Amino acid sequence: MSTPLLPPTPPEAPRLNSRFWPWLARCLLRLSGWRLLGELPNVPKLIIIGAPHSSYWDGVWGLLMKIGLGADINIMIKREVLDGPLGVILRPIGMIPINRSAALNVVGQMVKRFAEKDRMWLGITPEGTRKQVKHWKSGFLRIALEANVPIQTVFLDYPTKTFTLGPVVRATEDHDADMVKIRALFTPYRGKHRNTE
C-alpha cells in the first residue's frame, strides 16, 4: 500500500476557502515526489516550526503542502511585500503582514492575533534565515507560551523528499532548556544544503 501524499486535515484546523488551489497543489506535489508524513493534531490553534531551512525551495514545497492540505496556515512576511503587487496573490493563501519597525513587538503582534481568532495556525522557520546559525530565534517559544498554543515540529529531509510531522511540544518558562530539547529533535534530518547542526 502506497504512502499517502498528505495526511488528512483535522476538523478543528482552519480551512482555506478554495477547492481549486488545494487540488492544484496536490497535483504539483505528486509530480515532484514530495510528501508530508505523520498526523496533524486536531486543535484550533497551533504554531508549526519547520527546519532545516537552507533553500528558497523549502518555502515552495512547504507552501504547496499547506495549500494541498486545504489548511489556512498563516506565514509571517514583511508588510512591504504584501503592500506591493504580490500582496494580491499572497494574502489569500495565508501570508500575514508583520511590521518590523523597532517600535513594534512581533511577538506581541502574533499573541494579539491568536487572541482575536477562534482558529489560527501559524508557520515559522525558527532559524530565521537560510544560512547556518548557531542559535535559533526564540520568538516562536515566546508566542507559544504567551498565547498558550502548542508547537508542532516539522522535519524537512531532502534525501527522502519528505516533510515529517514530529512530536507536539509545549513551551515553558525555561526557553533555553526548551530550545535545546526541541532543536535536538531535528538533528537526524537534512535540508537541501545542510542539517541543523
Residue pairs with C-beta under 8 A, 6 or more apart in sequence:
3 35
3 37
4 35
5 26
5 29
5 30
5 35
5 36
5 68
6 26
6 29
6 35
6 36
6 65
6 68
6 69
7 36
7 37
7 38
7 39
7 40
7 69
7 165
8 40
9 15
9 40
9 69
9 70
9 71
10 40
10 41
10 42
10 43
11 42
12 42
12 43
12 44
12 119
13 40
13 42
13 43
13 44
13 46
13 69
13 71
13 72
13 119
13 121
14 44
14 71
14 72
14 73
14 117
14 119
14 120
14 121
15 70
15 71
15 72
16 22
16 67
16 70
16 71
16 72
16 93
16 94
17 72
18 70
18 92
19 70
21 67
21 93
22 67
22 68
22 69
22 70
24 67
25 63
25 64
25 65
25 67
25 68
26 68
28 64
29 35
29 61
29 64
29 65
29 68
32 61
32 64
32 161
33 161
34 61
34 64
34 65
34 161
34 162
34 163
35 161
35 162
35 163
36 65
36 68
36 69
36 162
36 163
36 164
36 165
37 162
37 163
37 164
37 165
38 164
38 165
38 166
39 165
40 69
40 71
40 152
40 165
41 150
41 152
41 168
43 150
44 118
44 119
44 120
45 114
45 117
45 119
45 120
45 121
45 147
45 149
45 150
46 120
46 121
46 122
46 149
46 150
46 151
46 152
47 121
47 122
47 123
47 124
47 140
47 143
47 144
47 149
47 150
47 151
47 152
48 73
48 121
48 122
48 123
48 124
48 151
48 152
48 154
49 123
49 124
49 125
49 126
49 140
49 151
49 152
49 153
49 154
49 182
50 58
50 62
50 123
50 124
50 125
50 154
50 155
50 156
50 163
51 125
51 126
51 127
51 136
51 154
51 155
51 156
51 186
51 189
51 191
51 196
52 127
52 156
52 186
52 189
52 190
52 191
52 194
52 195
52 196
53 125
53 127
53 129
53 130
53 156
53 191
54 130
54 132
54 191
54 192
54 193
54 194
55 130
55 191
55 192
55 193
56 130
57 192
58 125
58 130
58 156
58 191
58 192
61 156
61 163
62 123
62 156
62 163
63 75
63 93
65 163
66 73
66 75
66 93
66 94
66 123
67 93
71 121
72 94
72 119
72 121
73 94
73 121
73 122
73 123
74 94
74 95
74 96
74 113
74 120
74 121
74 122
74 123
75 94
75 95
75 96
75 122
75 123
76 95
76 96
76 98
76 106
76 110
76 122
76 124
77 90
77 95
77 96
77 97
77 98
78 97
78 98
78 100
79 97
79 98
79 99
79 100
81 87
81 90
81 95
82 90
82 91
82 95
82 97
83 97
96 113
98 106
98 109
99 109
100 106
106 139
107 139
107 142
107 143
107 146
110 122
110 139
110 143
110 147
111 143
111 146
111 147
113 120
114 120
114 122
114 143
114 147
114 149
115 147
122 143
122 149
124 139
124 140
124 143
126 136
126 137
126 140
127 133
127 136
127 137
127 196
128 136
128 137
130 193
132 194
136 179
136 183
138 175
138 179
140 151
141 151
141 171
141 175
141 178
141 179
142 171
142 175
143 149
144 150
144 151
144 170
144 171
145 171
145 172
145 173
145 175
150 168
150 169
150 170
151 168
151 169
151 170
151 171
151 182
152 165
152 166
152 168
153 165
153 166
153 167
153 168
153 169
153 182
153 185
153 186
154 163
154 164
154 165
154 166
155 163
155 164
155 166
155 185
155 186
155 188
155 189
156 162
156 163
156 189
156 191
157 163
157 164
157 189
157 190
157 191
158 190
158 191
158 192
159 190
164 189
166 185
167 185
169 178
169 181
169 182
171 178
172 178
183 196
186 195
186 196
187 195
187 196
187 197
189 195
189 196
